Amino acid sequence: MTNRRRSSIAALALVAAVSVASVACSGGARPELTDSTLPSSTTTSTTSSTTTTEAPFVQPPSPAGRVYPAVPATAEAAAERLYEVEHELQQASPAGPFDDLAHEQQMLYRVIARNPEWVRITIEQAPPTLSANIERHLAARQAIANIGSGGEGPANVPAWEIIEPLGAAELLALYQSAEDETGIDWSFLAAINLIETGFGRIDGLSTAGAQGPMQFLPTTWEEVSEGDINDPRDAIPAAARYLVRRGGPDDMHGALWGYNNSDAYVAAVTHYANLFRENRPAFLAAHSWEIHYSAAIGDLWLPVGYRLEEPRPAEDYLLDAPWSAPPPPS
């Protein structure tokens, strides 16, 4: 069996981009998983308290009127805001626009996870109904940070196109159908899809290396599917079949390691899979996370509509991308 190439979009996109968040596993009504219950992207900025708190980034204008989420400047304030956002996202009808709340949640985890002291405070002060999920998400985020070579971020922004993913309900149906076919739990497929391409948001424009929403090498793809490598309707069941070839569902650790030869990757996928399986609202929130990219100059938001045919110096891109946040002050 041909091993997959593992310096993939996952190392760039998720280390750089898709920071994780959680939704409380108890209390409050949970939304049913249908596309009609998923609020559409808003063109108005959130009115949450983060619009008035000091943030570690200067907040420039954002695409379609949306706001690059501000994060409070102290660990205690960031943790408190995280608990508030977590509570809202578990409600059937959250007080703020769902996509903006999920994006804010994403950035709160992203900033908190960078500082071990902030992690400690966030976990220690978490309400009991949130603590298990928060610990799992922070552990996953720390595992993601260990995927790839580490060190300073890349100087260039990538040759990607950022597109709208399939709806959460349609993706869930694909994961569950693949589970019925192979025995691979749907939550592992969802976690892989998140880590590899942000649920299909990242479309790598190069035909070299791994491709598609589940990131297959073309040579490996030929062993598990005759379909379209870029179509999630083909790629998701193909990923499940590949995991079976690598030992799943009986040995998911070995299967995931075969998918990406990295213990950190295995840990991150496992944390997310356990969370999604036990807390369906967490999957709904994750589906609304944005793509961020940790370039050497700082955190860049790559929204839907981003497209570069060739890599470009991040400094040059930033001049044309007012939604990208400059690096935090030293």
ZAMARGU-4260 file (C-alpha; in steps of 0.2 Angstrom, whole numbers, plus 5000, padded with zeros to 4 digits):
<rodrens>
0) 5000/5000/5000 | 5007/5017/4995 | 5010/5028/5010 | 5002/5046/5008 | 5013/5061/5008
5) 5012/5070/5024 | 5018/5087/5023 | 5000/5091/5017 | 4988/5105/5018 | 4985/5099/5036
10) 5002/5105/5042 | 4999/5122/5034 | 4981/5125/5035 | 4977/5118/5052 | 4992/5123/5061
15) 4990/5140/5053 | 4971/5141/5052 | 4957/5131/5059 | 4959/5133/5078 | 4946/5123/5087
20) 4932/5126/5099 | 4919/5117/5109 | 4901/5118/5113 | 4895/5113/5131 | 4888/5095/5132
25) 4874/5099/5144 | 4861/5112/5147 | 4851/5121/5134 | 4842/5116/5119 | 4852/5108/5105
30) 4849/5113/5087 | 4843/5099/5075 | 4856/5095/5062 | 4847/5101/5046 | 4854/5114/5034
35) 4838/5125/5037 | 4844/5127/5056 | 4861/5133/5051 | 4861/5152/5051 | 4868/5159/5035
40) 4884/5170/5034 | 4879/5187/5041 | 4884/5204/5033 | 4883/5213/5049 | 4896/5213/5063
45) 4893/5204/5080 | 4887/5215/5094 | 4896/5204/5107 | 4907/5212/5121 | 4923/5208/5111
50) 4920/5223/5100 | 4925/5234/5115 | 4938/5223/5123 | 4957/5226/5119 | 4963/5213/5107
55) 4981/5207/5103 | 4978/5212/5085 | 4974/5228/5077 | 4957/5225/5069 | 4956/5231/5051
60) 4940/5231/5040 | 4934/5213/5036 | 4926/5205/5020 | 4907/5208/5018 | 4906/5218/5033
65) 4911/5204/5045 | 4922/5207/5059 | 4939/5199/5062 | 4936/5193/5080 | 4943/5203/5094
70) 4950/5193/5109 | 4952/5201/5126 | 4970/5205/5131 | 4970/5195/5148 | 4969/5177/5151
75) 4954/5179/5163 | 4944/5190/5151 | 4947/5178/5137 | 4942/5163/5147 | 4926/5172/5153
80) 4922/5177/5135 | 4925/5159/5129 | 4913/5152/5142 | 4899/5165/5136 | 4902/5160/5118
85) 4902/5142/5122 | 4885/5144/5130 | 4877/5154/5116 | 4883/5141/5103 | 4874/5127/5112
90) 4858/5136/5111 | 4845/5132/5097 | 4844/5151/5094 | 4860/5159/5099 | 4859/5178/5104
95) 4872/5182/5090 | 4874/5177/5072 | 4880/5159/5072 | 4894/5161/5060 | 4901/5176/5069
100) 4900/5167/5086 | 4909/5152/5079 | 4922/5163/5071 | 4925/5171/5088 | 4925/5155/5097
105) 4939/5149/5084 | 4950/5164/5088 | 4948/5163/5107 | 4954/5145/5106 | 4968/5150/5094
110) 4974/5164/5105 | 4972/5155/5122 | 4981/5139/5116 | 4997/5150/5112 | 5000/5153/5130
115) 5002/5139/5143 | 4997/5150/5157 | 4981/5155/5148 | 4977/5137/5145 | 4979/5133/5163
120) 4968/5148/5169 | 4955/5143/5156 | 4954/5125/5161 | 4954/5129/5180 | 4940/5142/5179
125) 4929/5133/5167 | 4911/5129/5172 | 4909/5110/5175 | 4897/5108/5160 | 4911/5115/5149
130) 4927/5109/5157 | 4929/5092/5148 | 4926/5099/5131 | 4937/5113/5134 | 4951/5102/5139
135) 4949/5091/5124 | 4949/5106/5112 | 4964/5114/5119 | 4973/5097/5119 | 4969/5095/5101
140) 4975/5113/5097 | 4991/5109/5105 | 4993/5093/5095 | 4989/5103/5079 | 5003/5115/5084
145) 5015/5100/5083 | 5010/5094/5066 | 5024/5100/5053 | 5041/5107/5056 | 5036/5120/5068
150) 5046/5136/5070 | 5042/5152/5061 | 5028/5152/5049 | 5030/5153/5030 | 5034/5169/5021
155) 5022/5167/5007 | 5003/5164/5007 | 4998/5148/4998 | 4991/5145/4980 | 4974/5140/4987
160) 4956/5144/4983 | 4944/5146/4998 | 4927/5139/4993 | 4911/5136/5002 | 4910/5118/5009
165) 4895/5107/5008 | 4882/5110/5021 | 4884/5102/5038 | 4869/5090/5036 | 4875/5084/5019
170) 4893/5081/5025 | 4886/5072/5040 | 4875/5061/5029 | 4891/5057/5019 | 4901/5052/5034
175) 4887/5041/5041 | 4885/5032/5024 | 4903/5029/5024 | 4902/5022/5042 | 4888/5010/5037
180) 4899/5004/5022 | 4915/5002/5032 | 4913/5003/5051 | 4924/5018/5052 | 4915/5030/5064
185) 4908/5045/5056 | 4917/5056/5068 | 4934/5051/5063 | 4930/5056/5045 | 4923/5072/5050
190) 4939/5076/5061 | 4950/5071/5046 | 4940/5082/5034 | 4942/5097/5046 | 4960/5095/5049
195) 4965/5092/5031 | 4955/5106/5022 | 4943/5114/5034 | 4928/5103/5029 | 4933/5106/5011
200) 4935/5125/5011 | 4953/5124/5005 | 4956/5119/4987 | 4974/5118/4983 | 4976/5123/4965
205) 4992/5113/4962 | 4990/5096/4955 | 5006/5090/4963 | 5005/5081/4980 | 4989/5077/4989
210) 4973/5083/4982 | 4954/5085/4987 | 4945/5088/5003 | 4952/5072/5011 | 4970/5075/5004
215) 4974/5059/4994 | 4989/5056/4983 | 4983/5052/4966 | 4993/5035/4967 | 4984/5031/4983
220) 4967/5037/4977 | 4968/5024/4962 | 4969/5010/4975 | 4953/5015/4984 | 4942/5024/4972
225) 4937/5027/4954 | 4928/5043/4957 | 4933/5061/4957 | 4947/5065/4970 | 4940/5083/4972
230) 4922/5078/4976 | 4918/5075/4994 | 4904/5063/4989 | 4918/5051/4982 | 4933/5057/4994
235) 4924/5054/5010 | 4920/5035/5007 | 4937/5033/4999 | 4945/5039/5015 | 4935/5027/5025
240) 4940/5013/5014 | 4958/5018/5016 | 4957/5018/5035 | 4950/5000/5034 | 4966/4995/5024
245) 4977/5003/5037 | 4968/4993/5052 | 4952/5002/5056 | 4940/5001/5063 | 4948/4989/5076
250) 4964/4999/5077 | 4960/5017/5074 | 4977/5023/5081 | 4986/5013/5067 | 4974/5018/5054
255) 4976/5036/5057 | 4995/5035/5058 | 4994/5026/5041 | 4984/5041/5035 | 4997/5053/5041
260) 5013/5047/5049 | 5012/5059/5064 | 5008/5055/5082 | 5002/5073/5084 | 4990/5071/5069
265) 4983/5055/5077 | 4981/5064/5093 | 4972/5079/5086 | 4960/5068/5075 | 4956/5057/5090
270) 4952/5072/5101 | 4941/5080/5088 | 4932/5063/5084 | 4928/5060/5102 | 4921/5078/5104
275) 4910/5077/5088 | 4904/5060/5093 | 4899/5065/5111 | 4893/5083/5107 | 4885/5086/5090
280) 4884/5105/5092 | 4903/5105/5092 | 4902/5098/5074 | 4890/5112/5069 | 4901/5125/5076
285) 4917/5118/5068 | 4908/5118/5051 | 4907/5137/5053 | 4925/5140/5057 | 4935/5151/5045
290) 4952/5148/5037 | 4967/5157/5045 | 4985/5156/5040 | 4999/5159/5052 | 5012/5167/5041
295) 5028/5174/5047 | 5021/5191/5048 | 5006/5186/5058 | 4989/5179/5057 | 4980/5181/5040
300) 4961/5177/5037 | 4959/5169/5020 | 4940/5171/5017 | 4929/5162/5004 | 4934/5170/4988
305) 4952/5170/4991 | 4962/5163/4976 | 4980/5164/4971 | 4987/5154/4957 | 5005/5155/4964
310) 5012/5158/4981 | 5014/5176/4985 | 5024/5185/4999 | 5013/5188/5013 | 5018/5206/5015
315) 5012/5210/4997 | 4996/5200/5000 | 4992/5210/5015 | 4992/5226/5006 | 4977/5220/4996
320) 4968/5210/5010 | 4961/5222/5023 | 4953/5207/5032 | 4970/5200/5037 | 4976/5205/5054
325) 4994/5212/5056 | 5005/5203/5069 | 5002/5206/5087 | 5013/5219/5095 | 5029/5212/5102
</rodrens>
